[in-house]
């Protein structure tokens, strides 16, 4: 960055410029004053491009320690900080300069001269300070750009982490709801099965026989004692009859 990177800077209360600094001649003070009259009331950072120069504004409500976005740009209590830079200067670098000027001005005049000073009455006191801040930014531009990139990355990571946390919380809530529904379903099925068991007829118990002769006389089918295959088939027949009986009772 060269010495001509920053052209002009001022600090204002409402629409009144309290201190300004420049080493150049031109119409940029008049353009900046016009922009000051039309500052947006919905954003505390405002830029305006004109003739290859960028007019950067930082607006806050008063000079208190707590910074808030100004609700009405025409209120006389709001403070405005401006720097005019060449088009080649990044916006974030200009904002970094405005933040330094704002912090220094509030430290020196917050709650005192800032509220009572008349137009341009602080030029002699604060003009040289704005010059020093400009020079500092020019000398440390590379370091500041790296720092701003790191801050941007940290902000991005923070945003992603917060988003993931929200998704995790939402997913956890969904899993809780699903678990509750599953538990209700299990209880409902368990209750239904118990009711059906209470209304299901008792199983048919096949009497056991002590000898093959008696078994042969009591059953028209060959005795299950005669052969293992007969025994297995007989058991399946009895089980099928039991299942059929239960199905009929349930459907009824």
Secondary structure, DSSP 8 states (H G I E B T S, - for coil): --TTSEEEEEEEETTEEEEEEESS-SSHHHHHHHHHHT--SS-SEEEEEETTEEEEEEEESTTSSS----S-TT-TT-EEEEEEEETTS-HHHHHHHHHHHHHHHHHHHTTTHHHH--TTTTHHHHHHHHHHHHHHHHHTHHHHHHHHHHHHHHHHHHHHHHHHHHHHHHHHHHHHHHHHHHHHHHHHHHHHHHHHHHHS---------SSHHHHHHH-SS--TTS-HHHHHHHHHHHHHHHHHHHHHHHH-
